[in-house]
C-alpha cells in the first residue's frame, strides 16, 4: 500500500493505485479484445454544449433560402418563428441581416464565421425531450438519461485507444458529455479547464484524506472526484503498465509550452476584440458583444488545441452558460433576444480563431468540433422585459422590450471538420417552428420526420473519420441506439 497512511494519500499515489487495482476488480476481456483500428495520426473530438440557448438568436439555427435551386443573398425565416403563426423576424435587427457563403447564411453577429464556412455543416433535429436533463442526455449520448449510453466523445476516445492503455478524455466540467458505459472501457477522464489545469492535475500538490481501507477502489475514486480540484475517473480495463503511462503523460503535459504559445498567439482577448471591431463593428453591436466575452472558453479552446496537437488526449467536452431565459427581464432585461445573441457572437469569434489555428497546423481533417444545446426556444412567451434595451444597428441605437423564451421541440448541431459537406445544412426549420428533414445539403425543409442527434453525429463520424469507423456496425457496438444514418450526407 501507499505510504503516509495517517496523513493522507497523494493524488498521484491514489491514481496509480486505482489504475493497477481496477485491473483485477473489473477486467472486461470482451471489451479488451475489441481493439481499435490502427490510426495514422492523432484524431480529436471536441463537444461544446451551449446549455439551452435560443437557436435563432444565437445563430445555432440557420434561415433557409427562398429558392433552393439558386444561392442568393436572400434568405428567410419560416413563418411563426418569432411571432406565432405569422411572418416576421427578430426584434433584434442584427439577427435578420444575411451574409451568405454557399448555402450558409450568417447575420451581423455570426458573419465572423465566413472565413471557415467551407468546413462547417449546420444541422437541425428533434431534441426528443423538453426537460433539461433528458434533452442534454439525448444531444450528448443519443439516448435517454436512464439508458446510460456512452457519450459521443467517450466513444470516440475509446476507439482511439490501442487497448493496452487508456485514451484520455478531458472535461471542463460538463459531466454528461463525459458519460462512459460498458462499451467504452478504455477511457480515462481528467477534469481540467485550461492548459495550466491539465498540467497541475498530475502534480503531487494536494492530498486526499485517508478513508476507510475497507472501501472499494471505486468508492475511493468517487471521493477524489468530490474532494479534489482536478478530478479523475477511470474505466475498467487498465493495463499493468499504468505507471509508465502516467509518467509519459506527466512528461508530455510539461512539454507543451511551444504549442500553447502558438495557439495563444492566435486565440487571445486582443485578437478576439480585433475581429469584433473590424468585422462585427461598433456600428452593429460590437461593443455589446464584448460585454459577453467568456474567457473560460478561450482557456478551454487553447487546451483543446494543445491536446489535439500533442496527442495527449483524444476528446474534450466544454460546457457554456445555460441561458435558460424564460423571462424577458432576465440577463438585465436583454433575455435571449439580445443576451444570447451577443453570447453566441463571442463564441463564434473564438471558434473562428481556434479553427484558423487548427488549419494553420494542418489538423482540419483530424479534429472535429461539435456544438449543440438542449433545445431551441420560442419567443411566444409574453413575459416581457421590465424595461427596454437597445442594440446598435447601422450605427443607430434600436430600442426593444424583449420577450421571454420557452423550451421548444427543435435543436441544432454544428459540425466543423475538413471533411464535412462544405458550407452545408442538414435538416431545417419549417413553418410554426417545426423541425423537418431536408432532401439535400441546401437546408430547404421538406415534409417528413426530423433527424435526431444520433443520426447526425453518426453520419458525420462515418463521413469524416472512416479510418476509425469503417462501417456503421462498428459505431453500433459503442452506441447501440444509433439512429439510421443520412445517406445523402455520406456521399
Secondary structure, DSSP 8 states (H G I E B T S, - for coil): --S-TTT-EEHHHHHHHHHHHHHHHH--HHHHHS-----SS--EEEEEE-TT--HHHHTSS--EES-TTS--S-EE--TTSSBTTB----SSHHHH--EEETTEEE-TTTGGGGGGGGGEEEEEE--S-SSHHHHHHHHHHSS-TTT----HHHHHHHHTS-SSS-EEEEESS-GGGG---TT--SEEEEE-SSHHHHHHTTSS--EE----TTS-HHHHHHHHHHHSSS-EEE-S---TTHHHHHHHHHHHHTT-HHHHHHHHHHSSHHHHHHHIIIII-GGGTHHHHHTT--HHHHHHHHHHHHHHHH-S-SEEEEE-------STTHHHHTIIIIIIHHHHHHHHHHHHHHHHHHHHTT-TTTEEEEEE-S--EETT-----SS-EEEEETTEEEEE-----EE-S-EEEEEE-TTS-TTEEESEEETTTEEE-BSSTB--B-SS----HHHHHHHHHHHH-TTT--SHHHHHHH-TT-----GGG--
